[in-house]
Amino acid sequence: MVISLLSIGLISILGQVVLLRELNVAFYGIELIYLIALGIWLFWTAMGALVGRRSHLPSHARIAFLFIIFGITLPLDVVFIRASRLLFGGVPGAYLPFLQQLTVAILSLLPAGLLSGLLFQWAAKIYTAHEKTLAIAYSIESAGGVVGGLLATLFLTWEIQNCSIAFACSLIAVITPLFFLKGGTLSFLRRAAMVFSALFFTLLWISPQLDRGMNTWNHPHLLESRDSPYGRITVSRLHDQVSVFENDALAFETEGTDAEYFCHLTALQHPNPRHVLILGGGVEGIIREMAKHTPQRIDYVELNPVMLNLAIRHLPGDIRTSLKESSVRLTFADPRRFLRDSGTYDLILVGMPEPASGQANRFYTKEFFEQCAGKLNPGGILGFRLRSAENIWTVPLTRRMVSIYGALSSVFPEALFLPGTTNVVTASRDPLPHTPEIMSLRLQERKIATRLISSNYIRYLFTNDRFFEISNLLNHEQAPPNTDVRPVCYQYAFMIWLSKFFPRISLIDFSSFTEKGETTSMYPLLAWIILPLVFLLSRFLPSWRRVLLVAVAGFLGMVLETILILYYQVKCGVLYQDIGFLLMSFMTGLALGALTVHMLTARIFDKKRHARWYGVGLLAGFCLLCVVITTKVTMSASTGLTQTSVLLAAAGFCVAGIFAHTSLYDIQDQQSIISPLYSADLIGGCLGSLLGSLFLIPILGLDVTMKSMLLLAVFSFLLV
């Protein structure tokens, strides 16, 4: 069963990555769906761990059958997700109704999640039947997860597409039974495993053609598609118009005027932009438009090399030529990392995506604006864009704009919003033009040929009603400023997305829950009163106390993992291989934690002396870890890959250590606790993922959330 447990961890993590990536594309790259889907996956895995928990000892044949079924269902889930818009009659480019999206996520994750939970339960039962412990089974499965995370990282590094990864994962699943099935009565399953191994090897061989065929379901005019570390890039052509999609959401198209609108309305505010920095967006034509102002040097920083290398082959000639100009210097890097060591500029144009995710939000915070301000020459201007409704701003949209404006105005004394479906926002430490005459005169002097921007259009932007209404809104509405530690835009992005399906949600403002980062609502206070009472009462029910302790450990571990990765992302800019390494650090901590506690406890397993103190020590470790992370976040201390990896491994060690301790302390029958403890661990992780990412971090911020986790860890001593 060692090979089976390793394989379960491997295919669970690898299959999870495959399906979550597909759902992310199917729902147009909305990161919030990704988080909800992760919670659904953990829930179904927990349900799988509960299914058939009272049955007799399962056979090797049943486990082999589950491995084969897992291998079959994973590619079918991928097909179902990619066809979901067609199956539900979705309008191209539009969201499916929320309930249909939720249905797609639930149905697509159900088979693989349920099977992975059931596989672990049954494999662990057979393993523990031979005088082994659940702690070691958990450690082996976690080690398999480390391998799965490593493969997921390497596959993308090697530019292997998600469809191919799905077939590779299925191939591993159906090959696994061949390692433990013998002949005789099990020969049928062996032959079935061999047949499906040959089938999935063939499908893996022709997966590029299958991948392209499935992509044409949603992009009938497909030119090319490729998975990148930051999402799926798709290029299509209809007549002379080339469209580029990122996670199936339109990033730009070659016949639009967005690049012209953004570039010229920013550049015309500067008297003579000689040195220009462009952060993202170069492939949509920003560099081409900026070159019309004849700067001496343009530094172009691109976060996603796959986007540039894929799109450039199909772009119009003038955009390709502009990228090869001698004055243009291209760098593939994270923009915030680049700014740390860059020179100074007259103009900084931020062409990054909307602040709707942890990755994108870091380009709209106070700390980022301070970084840009330090790299501007005297009279230098920072420019970025924010999409919105043209005429009416809902409450969440208004709050989002105000939070970014608050962060911007805390750094720059001058800030200007030029309204439209795309708002051009500029800021400087020197006066900006607040009337159209200066920009109109510069447009004429520079003799720039444009399709949209003209003197009359500039006059219209400065004199229409929306210009004054937006200025009034930004200066009179209240919202916390968007910062690295408190990414409030993330919360508003969630509300804006939900309001597309439930319009009344746009009337809710969660900022009433907090004030200056501290909670003012009675509900959190009631929660902190009720939790200790529940923990105290559970001491009278030992079985429930064990389950609750493991669930709390899973919850703490998931929230700490989310905070550490987000904080590293904010400070360093996560490249995909960094994320893979960080996740593997957490999984490594899980494997080591369970193994270490098992080895220590085994020495006194019969005596039962001091065993309880291992649980106390592990919770003390959780508290110390919370203190360290809280201090780093509160002081906004710098961090690195090594530091973050060590902290993640420590968090994983504590989670698995508590799981192992609970499964060993005062337990005679190891098989009886497999299902309740494993499912409790997963349910705790599920709640930690959903509450931490969607509620605690956006509303309370990283610092207050960490203080809350410290308090929860202290209360958990009541469960030991």
Residue pairs with C-beta under 8 A, 6 or more apart in sequence:
1 123
1 124
1 126
1 127
1 137
1 180
2 127
2 140
3 176
3 179
3 180
4 63
4 67
4 119
4 123
4 176
4 179
4 180
5 120
5 123
5 124
5 127
5 137
5 140
5 141
5 144
6 140
6 141
6 143
6 144
6 147
7 67
7 144
7 172
7 173
7 176
8 116
8 119
8 120
8 123
8 141
8 144
9 140
9 141
9 142
9 143
9 144
9 145
9 146
9 147
9 148
10 144
10 145
10 147
10 148
10 151
10 172
11 70
11 116
11 148
11 169
11 172
11 173
11 176
12 45
12 116
12 120
12 141
12 144
12 145
12 148
13 144
13 145
13 148
13 149
13 152
13 587
14 148
14 151
14 152
14 165
14 168
14 169
14 172
15 70
15 74
15 112
15 116
15 166
15 169
16 38
16 41
16 112
17 148
17 152
17 165
18 74
18 78
18 162
18 165
18 166
18 169
19 37
19 41
19 74
19 77
19 78
19 81
19 108
19 109
19 112
20 34
20 37
20 38
20 41
21 162
21 227
21 232
22 77
22 78
22 81
22 82
22 108
22 162
23 33
23 34
23 37
23 81
23 104
23 105
23 108
23 109
24 30
24 31
24 33
24 34
24 37
24 231
24 247
25 231
25 232
25 247
25 248
26 81
26 82
26 84
26 85
26 104
26 248
27 33
27 95
27 96
27 101
28 95
28 247
28 248
28 249
29 231
29 246
29 247
29 248
29 249
30 356
30 497
31 356
31 357
31 358
31 359
32 493
32 494
32 497
32 694
33 101
33 105
35 689
35 690
35 693
35 694
36 102
36 105
36 690
36 694
37 105
37 109
38 689
39 686
39 687
39 689
39 690
40 105
40 106
40 109
40 113
41 109
41 112
41 113
42 113
42 682
42 683
42 685
42 686
42 689
43 113
43 682
43 683
43 686
44 109
44 110
44 112
44 113
44 114
44 117
45 113
45 114
45 116
45 117
45 682
46 117
46 678
46 679
46 680
46 682
46 683
46 686
47 113
47 114
47 117
47 679
48 113
48 114
48 115
48 116
48 117
48 118
48 119
48 120
48 121
49 117
49 118
49 120
49 121
49 674
49 675
49 678
49 679
49 682
50 117
50 675
50 676
50 679
51 114
51 117
51 118
51 121
52 58
52 118
52 121
52 122
53 121
53 674
53 675
53 676
57 125
57 126
57 129
57 671
58 122
58 125
58 126
60 126
60 180
60 181
60 186
61 181
61 185
61 186
61 189
62 122
63 119
63 122
63 123
63 126
63 177
63 180
64 177
64 180
64 181
64 186
64 189
64 193
65 189
66 115
66 118
66 119
66 122
67 119
67 173
67 174
67 176
67 177
67 193
68 173
68 174
68 177
68 189
68 192
68 193
68 196
69 111
69 115
70 111
70 112
70 115
70 116
70 119
70 170
70 173
71 169
71 170
71 171
71 172
71 173
71 174
71 196
71 200
72 170
72 174
72 196
73 111
73 112
73 115
74 111
74 112
74 166
74 169
74 170
74 173
75 166
75 167
75 170
75 200
75 203
76 111
77 108
77 109
77 111
77 112
78 162
78 163
78 166
78 214
79 214
80 87
80 104
80 107
80 108
81 104
81 108
82 214
82 215
82 217
82 218
83 214
83 217
84 90
84 96
84 104
84 108
85 92
85 96
85 218
86 217
86 218
88 96
88 100
88 104
90 96
90 100
92 218
93 250
95 101
95 500
95 501
96 104
97 501
98 498
98 501
98 502
117 678
117 679
117 682
120 137
120 141
120 678
121 674
121 675
121 678
123 137
124 134
124 137
124 138
124 141
124 674
124 678
125 671
125 674
127 136
127 137
128 134
128 137
128 670
128 671
128 674
129 671
132 670
133 598
133 602
133 660
133 663
133 664
133 670
134 660
134 663
134 664
134 670
134 673
134 674
134 677
134 678
135 594
135 595
135 597
135 598
135 601
135 659
135 660
135 663
135 664
136 594
136 595
136 598
137 674
138 590
138 594
138 656
138 659
138 660
138 663
138 678
139 590
139 591
139 592
139 593
139 594
139 595
139 598
139 656
139 660
140 591
142 587
142 588
142 590
142 591
142 594
142 652
142 656
143 587
143 591
145 587
145 590
145 591
146 584
146 587
146 588
146 591
149 580
149 583
149 584
149 587
150 580
150 584
151 168
152 165
152 580
153 576
153 577
153 579
153 580
153 581
153 584
155 164
155 165
155 168
156 227
156 228
156 229
156 576
157 576
157 577
159 226
160 168
161 207
161 208
161 211
161 226
161 227
162 211
162 227
162 232
163 207
163 208
163 210
163 211
163 214
164 204
164 207
164 208
164 211
167 200
167 203
167 204
167 207
168 204
170 196
170 200
171 197
171 200
171 201
171 204
174 193
174 196
174 197
174 200
175 193
175 197
177 189
177 190
177 193
178 190
178 193
178 194
178 197
181 189
181 190
181 193
183 190
203 210
211 225
212 222
212 225
215 222
215 225
215 234
216 222
218 248
219 225
219 234
219 236
219 245
219 248
220 236
221 236
221 237
221 238
222 234
222 235
222 236
223 235
223 236
223 237
223 242
223 314
224 234
224 235
224 310
224 313
224 314
225 232
225 233
225 234
225 235
226 232
226 233
226 306
226 310
227 233
227 306
228 304
228 305
228 306
228 307
229 304
229 306
229 575
229 576
229 577
230 246
230 303
230 304
230 306
230 307
230 359
230 576
231 246
231 247
231 304
232 245
232 246
232 247
232 248
233 244
233 245
233 246
233 304
233 306
233 307
233 310
233 311
234 244
234 245
234 246
234 248
235 242
235 243
235 244
235 245
235 310
235 311
235 314
236 242
236 243
236 245
237 243
237 314
240 254
240 255
241 253
241 254
241 255
242 253
242 254
242 314
242 315
242 316
243 250
243 252
243 253
243 254
244 250
244 251
244 252
244 253
244 283
244 284
244 307
244 311
245 251
246 307
246 353
251 284
251 307
252 258
252 259
252 281
252 283
252 284
252 285
254 285
254 315
254 316
254 319
257 451
257 452
258 284
258 422
259 281
259 284
259 285
259 286
259 288
259 289
260 285
260 289
260 450
260 451
260 452
260 453
261 420
261 422
261 424
261 452
261 453
262 281
262 286
262 349
262 351
262 383
262 385
262 422
262 424
263 286
263 289
263 290
263 349
264 289
264 292
264 443
264 448
264 450
264 453
265 383
265 418
265 424
265 439
265 453
265 458
265 461
266 347
266 349
266 381
266 383
266 424
266 426
267 273
267 276
267 290
267 293
267 347
268 439
268 442
268 443
268 458
269 381
269 383
269 416
269 426
269 428
269 432
269 433
269 438
269 439
270 346
270 347
270 379
270 380
270 381
271 379
271 442
272 346
273 293
273 295
273 346
273 347
273 381
274 295
274 296
274 297
274 346
275 295
275 296
275 297
275 299
275 343
275 344
275 345
275 346
275 347
275 377
276 290
276 295
276 297
276 298
276 299
276 345
276 346
276 347
276 348
276 349
277 298
277 299
277 301
277 342
277 345
277 347
277 348
277 349
277 375
278 286
278 287
278 290
278 298
278 299
278 300
278 301
278 349
278 351
279 301
279 335
279 338
279 348
279 349
279 350
279 351
279 352
279 363
280 301
280 302
280 303
280 335
280 350
280 351
280 352
280 353
281 349
281 351
281 352
282 300
282 302
282 308
282 323
282 330
282 351
283 302
283 307
283 308
283 311
283 312
283 315
283 319
283 323
284 319
284 351
285 319
285 322
286 349
286 351
287 298
287 300
287 319
287 322
287 323
287 325
287 328
288 318
288 319
288 322
290 298
290 349
291 298
291 322
291 325
291 327
291 328
292 446
292 448
292 449
293 446
293 448
294 446
295 327
295 346
295 347
296 327
297 327
297 329
298 325
298 327
298 328
298 329
299 329
299 331
299 342
299 345
300 323
300 328
300 329
300 330
300 331
301 331
301 332
301 333
301 335
301 338
302 308
302 330
302 331
302 332
303 332
303 333
303 334
303 335
303 352
305 332
308 332
312 319
312 320
312 323
322 328
323 330
331 338
334 572
334 573
334 575
335 350
335 352
335 363
335 573
336 362
336 363
336 368
336 371
336 573
337 572
337 573
339 371
339 372
339 375
340 371
342 375
343 375
344 375
344 376
344 377
344 380
345 375
345 376
345 377
345 380
346 376
346 377
346 379
346 380
346 381
347 380
347 381
347 383
348 372
348 375
348 376
348 380
348 381
348 382
348 383
349 383
349 384
350 363
350 372
350 382
350 383
350 384
350 385
351 384
351 385
352 360
352 363
352 384
353 360
354 360
354 386
354 387
354 493
355 361
355 363
355 364
355 400
355 404
355 482
355 489
355 490
355 493
356 489
356 490
356 493
356 497
357 490
357 493
358 487
358 490
358 566
358 569
358 570
359 569
359 574
361 482
361 487
361 489
361 490
361 493
362 368
362 484
362 487
362 569
362 570
362 573
363 384
364 384
364 404
364 407
364 482
364 489
365 407
365 482
365 483
365 484
365 487
365 570
366 407
366 408
366 410
366 411
366 481
366 482
366 483
366 484
367 483
367 484
367 570
367 636
368 484
369 382
369 407
369 408
369 410
369 411
369 412
369 427
370 411
372 382
373 382
373 411
373 412
373 429
376 382
376 428
376 429
378 429
378 430
379 428
379 430
380 428
380 429
381 426
381 427
381 428
381 432
382 412
382 426
382 427
382 428
383 424
383 425
383 426
383 427
384 425
385 422
385 423
385 424
385 425
386 401
386 404
386 422
386 423
386 425
387 421
387 422
387 423
388 397
388 401
388 421
388 422
388 423
389 397
389 421
390 419
390 420
390 421
390 466
391 466
393 401
393 473
394 496
394 499
394 506
395 506
395 507
395 508
395 509
396 492
396 495
396 496
396 499
396 505
396 506
396 508
396 509
397 492
397 496
397 506
398 473
398 477
398 479
399 477
399 479
399 488
399 492
399 509
399 511
400 479
400 489
400 492
400 493
400 496
401 417
401 423
401 470
401 473
401 474
402 473
402 474
402 477
402 478
402 479
403 479
403 480
403 481
403 482
403 488
403 489
403 492
404 425
404 482
404 489
405 415
405 417
405 425
405 474
406 479
406 480
406 481
406 482
407 481
407 482
407 483
408 415
408 425
408 427
409 415
409 427
410 481
411 427
412 427
412 428
412 429
413 429
414 427
414 428
414 429
414 430
414 431
414 432
415 425
415 426
415 427
415 432
416 425
416 426
416 427
416 432
416 433
416 434
417 423
417 424
417 425
417 467
417 470
417 471
417 474
418 424
418 425
418 426
418 461
418 462
418 467
419 461
419 464
419 466
419 467
419 470
420 461
423 470
426 432
433 439
434 462
435 462
436 455
436 458
436 459
436 461
436 462
436 463
439 458
440 455
440 458
440 459
443 453
443 454
443 455
443 458
444 455
461 467
478 511
479 488
479 511
480 486
480 488
480 511
480 514
480 516
480 517
481 488
482 488
482 489
483 701
484 570
484 571
484 636
484 702
485 633
485 634
485 636
485 701
485 702
485 703
486 517
486 700
486 701
486 702
486 703
487 566
487 570
487 697
487 698
487 701
487 702
488 511
488 698
488 699
488 701
490 697
490 698
491 510
491 698
491 699
494 694
494 698
495 505
495 506
495 508
495 510
496 506
498 505
499 505
499 506
510 698
510 699
512 520
512 521
513 519
513 520
513 521
513 523
513 524
513 699
514 520
514 699
514 700
514 701
514 704
517 700
517 701
517 703
517 704
518 704
519 525
519 700
519 704
524 708
528 711
531 712
531 715
532 715
532 718
534 548
535 548
535 715
535 716
535 718
535 719
536 718
538 544
538 545
538 548
538 718
538 719
539 545
539 718
539 719
542 666
543 676
545 719
546 662
546 673
546 676
546 677
547 676
547 677
547 680
548 680
548 719
549 615
549 658
549 662
549 716
549 719
549 720
550 658
550 659
550 662
550 677
550 680
550 681
550 684
551 680
551 681
551 683
551 684
551 687
552 684
552 712
552 716
552 719
553 622
553 654
553 655
553 658
553 659
553 681
553 684
553 716
554 655
554 680
554 681
554 682
554 683
554 684
554 685
554 688
555 684
555 685
555 687
555 688
555 712
556 622
556 651
556 654
556 655
556 684
556 688
556 709
556 712
556 713
556 716
557 586
557 651
557 652
557 654
557 655
557 684
557 685
557 688
558 684
558 685
558 687
558 688
558 689
558 692
559 688
559 691
559 692
559 696
559 705
559 709
560 625
560 626
560 629
560 647
560 651
560 709
561 586
561 648
561 651
561 652
562 688
562 689
562 692
562 693
562 697
563 629
563 633
563 692
563 697
563 702
563 705
563 706
564 582
564 629
564 644
564 647
564 648
564 651
565 574
565 579
565 582
565 583
565 644
565 648
566 697
566 702
567 629
567 632
567 633
567 639
567 644
567 702
568 574
568 578
568 582
568 639
568 641
568 644
571 638
571 639
572 578
572 639
572 640
572 641
574 582
578 641
581 641
581 645
582 641
582 644
582 645
582 648
585 644
585 645
585 646
585 648
585 649
585 652
586 648
586 649
586 651
586 652
587 652
588 649
588 652
589 648
589 649
589 650
589 651
589 652
589 653
589 654
589 655
589 656
590 652
590 653
590 655
590 656
591 656
592 649
592 652
592 653
592 656
593 652
593 653
593 654
593 655
593 656
593 657
593 659
593 660
594 656
594 657
594 659
594 660
595 660
596 653
596 657
597 614
597 618
597 656
597 657
597 660
597 661
597 664
598 660
598 664
600 614
601 611
601 614
601 660
601 661
601 664
601 665
604 610
604 611
605 611
605 664
608 665
608 666
611 661
611 664
611 665
611 666
612 665
612 720
614 657
614 661
614 665
615 658
615 661
615 662
615 665
615 720
616 717
616 720
618 654
618 657
618 658
618 661
619 654
619 658
619 713
619 716
619 717
619 720
621 650
621 653
621 654
621 657
622 654
622 658
622 713
622 716
623 710
623 713
623 714
625 647
625 650
625 651
625 654
626 706
626 709
626 710
626 713
627 710
628 647
629 647
629 706
630 703
630 706
630 707
630 710
631 637
632 639
633 702
633 703
633 706
634 703
634 706
655 681
659 677
659 681
662 677
663 670
663 673
663 677
667 673
692 705
696 705
696 708
697 705
700 708
